[in-house]
Amino acid sequence: MAKIWFTRSDVPPDPTDLKGDKDPLWCLENLGTLKFWSPLDKPPRISGKESLIPPENRNYEFVVVEISNEDNGDLKPGFYLSSVTPKDAWEKLQS
């Protein structure tokens, strides 16, 4: 299963940001383009524009998909950045 995280600039995903588990094929079909970002041993930290609002108080900006070592199909294990917005991903997860 792939883990689907929502995250913000300059903050790595934490357990409260996990929004669902889906089959990697579901992610490929529903979460737009998935761009490899980092290996599993390096959780992603996406730099963003400067803001006076602390990162933990910002709205979600990115959808990150974590592909594990097992049952990953054609995707290599690691973290992938999705091309869809958190709002769009949430709607797909709820349907």
Order of alpha helices (4+ residues) and beta strands (2+ residues): beta-beta-alpha-beta-beta-beta-alpha
